[in-house]
Every structure is written in structure tokens, then in C-alpha cells.
């Protein structure tokens, strides 16, 4: 390959760069310089300088093929199409060639590369440039200055560059393969982990299924036992019902016989009364006190004895009839009570014990006035029985049951401290299994059994108080109020107590 430029351009050494006022490049003859096939990236330093020269040229001096690139910025001139246009302009237009080459070879790093160039020691120089990653600078310097042996140097640089490219491609391929192998290993590891997890899950499900089957058999056996027990209880209840029915029929028969006897005795008593009245009239008609004959005296004694037996018999018949009659509205003593209270404000029947009354209501006050209730609460030794949820639901119905209990107990503790009255609070125990009643001074807290409502416990607690203890029951439940009155307690509405607590 020749080391001189064609078209009489002289040696390939650096030429003096043309000025910016040189003739337009369009009038310069095309420059065709032999160039070994080089990758474009090896001439990037030279093309960067050419791009700077292009942007500094006078618009009239820009080669025709580059005028379309004249308005590009530095970044736009680094793209592939612009690079090819710049390289063609360097090869084809003398003025642009000289301008670009002249600016390039003046750079210190280019001069250093040319000074280090030695055709006799070409391969070590190329290897050193490759180690320093300076192959593009050395290739651009050789192409621009074209010293002795430049063509062979470009060939060696191209070979080393190609070898590096192939090595890099091989390295990239190996790296990609390593990544692929690592991904496959990770996939296999995940698959193994998933398989192990699936096996563990299958084992766990099998154990759970076995436990569920055992539990189901146990539940079935328990249900069968409960059914058998229920059947037995039903049969026993049926027998007891039949026995009670027979006893009731027998009692009704006895009652009918006693009633018949009572009617006969009543008729005999009326007859005796008529005879006695007739005898008295006869005696009163005589002027002197008669002297009764022994037979008359004996008749009077017999009549008195018959009347006494008749009264006793009628009392026993009435008691038996009252026991056999269903609930007819008569006031009966509650379970655990000590007697029944007469209806309204009537006095108690003779022989029936009554509960000690509360302090009287101040004059001018109604029974449901909070001040009147406060006066009653100050009765010595008095006890108040509170239907807990009946009061708390009215005051704090939006709160959970535990919070309702705490609020009510706190308010009642203050009331007890102020009035010194004994306080019993009854809550429904169906939803507090395992919860111990809280301990508060002066307060007794009771949870009803799970199978019993708190209403019955409220009534039982009030009725079980001794008769010398004045009792107050706080509830707005009609049934509780009625039974509490029968137990001799004063009933106060829940709303009235809340007004007092507030």
C-alpha cells in the first residue's frame, strides 16, 4: 500500500491547516485516499475533531455533503450516520481534510502517540496501546499523519481490535451463559423448594384430615350419647307427666268429694242455725228465763261441735283448692322469700310477716323523684339490688358489655360511698364465662348461671334478704318489678337511678 496521497497531494505528513476563509469546499476536487477497512470506532478521536472543525467553519466553507450536518450539536454529530458523512468528507474534500487533520495532529496526545510509533517495533507499540485502551487514538493518529508503516500499523491495530472484539463477545457470551446456568440452577432450586413445600403441605393436610376424621367420630359418638340421654330424659318426663296427670285427676276427685261433703256440712249448719234461731225466738217470747231441758242443752252442744268441724273442713278444702288452681294472679312468695306482700297499699293480713319499710318520702315529692330515691337510699341497713344490664344498656348501650359493667360499677361505688347503702349488682352470665366478678368495696357483683337469666337472680336476691332489711330493686323490666313488689321490695326505674348517679 502506498504511503503517499494521490492526486499530487505530496507526502502524508501533517499539512498546514487551511484558514476558515479558504475557498468553499464545494469547489475542491474530490479527495480519494486509500484506506484499509477500519471499524468506525477506531477513528472516533479523529471524527470528534472533525465534528468540532465542522461546527467552527464559515457556512460558505462547509462541504456540500456536510451542510445538512452544520446545524447539529456535538451529541448529534456522534451518531452513526453523521460519523459516516464526516469520514466521507475527510476522504473526499481537500480543504476539510486539511482542516480536520491539522487540528487533530496538533493535540498533545496525538503527538505523543506519533513519537512513540516505530514501524520496526510495531507489534509491541500496538499491544501497549491495546493495554491502555488507546487503540482508537493510535489508529486515528496513523491515519491522519500517515508516518512510515502506517498502513501496516492500521492492519495490526484492526487485527488486535478484532481480536479484542471477539474476546469481548466470547466473554459476553460466557457471561450470558453463566447467567442462564445460574437462572436454571435457581429455577431448579425453587422447583425443589416448591416440591418440598408441597410434600410438607400434603403431609400436614393428611394429618389434619386424620385428626378431623377422629374428631368427627368423637363428635358422632358424643351426639349419639346426647341423643340417648335426651331420649331417656324425654321418656322419664313423659312418665312423670303421666303420673302428675293421674295425681291431678285423683286430687280433683278428692276435691269433688270434699266439696260435696262441704256442701252437705254447710246445709246441716244452715239447718242448725235455723233451729237455733227458732229456739232463741221462743226463749225471748217467754217472760221468764226458760230452763232448758237436758235434751235442748245437748242439741246446742252438738250444733256447736258440728259448726266447728264444718269451719275446719272448709278451711282445709280451700287450702287444697288454692294449691291445685293455676296462677290466678294471687300474690305468692318468691323462691327463697319469707312471705307475700298484700296488693296496693292494703295492710298485711293477720299472721303474715312483712318487710321493714324504707324511710318515708319527703312531702311534696313523687316516688320517682331522684331526691326521693336518695332519701330512701339513706335508710339504715337498706340494700339496693340492681338489674345490671337493664341499667347499663339504657345509659351506655353503644359500648361493649365489659365497658358497660365498669362504668356502672364505678358510678355505684360512688353512690355507696355517699349513702353507705349495701349494693348488689346482678349481670347476665351467659357471655362472661371464665370472668371473675370484680371486687369493689361495698359492692357485691353476681353473674347469673349460663342457663338462667339475670332477672330471676335479681328477684331471688331481693326475696332472700331478711325481713328486717329494707330492700330496693332497680329495674325497668315489668316481670322483675312485679316479683320484687311481691317480695316486699320498693321498685325504682332504671332511668331514675341514672339521674341520681349523674
PyMOL commands that set and color helices and strands:
alter all, ss='L'
color gray80, all
select helices_A, chain A and resi 25-27+40-56+59-61+64-69+76-78+80-92+94-105+108-115+119-131+135-145+150-285+294-324+370-377+388-396+401-419+454-463+478-486+494-501
alter helices_A, ss='H'
color red, helices_A
select strands_A, chain A and resi 383-387+422-427+443-447+471-474+490-492
alter strands_A, ss='S'
color yellow, strands_A
deselect
rebuild
show_as cartoon
